[in-house]
Amino acid sequence: MPLTSPRRREPGRAVSAIGASVSSSPAISSSESHPASLAGTSSERIRERLFEETATSPRLTFTPGQRLVIERGPLAMVDAIFDRALNSSERVQVLVHLLGRPMTVAVDAAILRPAG
């Protein structure tokens, strides 16, 4: 069933086009009252792919006090100073000067580049 096809909602029951298309897969089992579950090999393949992606993605390393430039987003082209890495491996805290005062901002490390 295509994801764009309209589905009618029965009273007292939520229906989603995504759930309808997923439930037809042989690797997924579901019942009316329980969420769908993946077969063991399917979930293992997903975990392996996620691990491969995180292992091969470049890690940006900045040092506290390093001058940076924000390249994209609402703060594009704003100068920043690296403060610290956050719990998530992709997010960092930087210091920026906005509206006449210094502020700390959490941003995605991938949108930063060294200044200069």
LINFENTA-V212130 format. One record per backbone hydrogen bond with DSSP energy under -0.5 kcal/mol. NH is the residue of the N-H (numbers start at 1). CO is the residue of the C=O. E is the energy in kcal/mol with one decimal. If there is no record, write none. Layout:
nh: {NH NH}
co: {CO CO}
e: {E E}
This chain:
nh: {5 10 13 20 21 22 23 24 25 28 29 31 34 37 39 42 43 44 45 46 47 48 49 50 51 52 53 54 55 56 57 60 61 62 65 66 68 69 70 71 71 76 77 78 80 81 82 83 84 86 91 92 93 94 94 95 96 97 98 98 101 103 105 107 107 109 111 112 113 115}
co: {2 8 10 16 17 18 19 21 22 25 37 34 31 29 27 39 39 40 41 42 43 44 45 46 47 48 49 50 51 52 53 58 59 60 82 63 80 113 78 69 111 73 70 75 68 95 66 93 93 91 88 107 84 92 105 81 103 79 96 101 98 96 94 92 105 90 108 109 69 67}
e: {-1.3 -0.6 -2.2 -1.8 -1.9 -2.3 -2.0 -0.5 -2.0 -1.2 -2.5 -0.9 -0.6 -2.6 -2.0 -0.6 -1.8 -1.8 -2.0 -1.9 -2.2 -2.4 -2.3 -2.3 -2.4 -2.5 -2.3 -2.2 -2.4 -1.8 -1.2 -0.6 -0.5 -0.5 -2.9 -2.5 -3.3 -2.6 -2.3 -0.6 -3.6 -1.8 -3.6 -1.9 -2.6 -2.0 -2.8 -2.4 -1.7 -2.2 -0.8 -2.7 -3.5 -0.5 -2.9 -2.8 -2.8 -0.5 -0.7 -2.2 -1.9 -3.0 -2.7 -2.6 -0.5 -3.8 -1.7 -1.5 -1.8 -2.0}
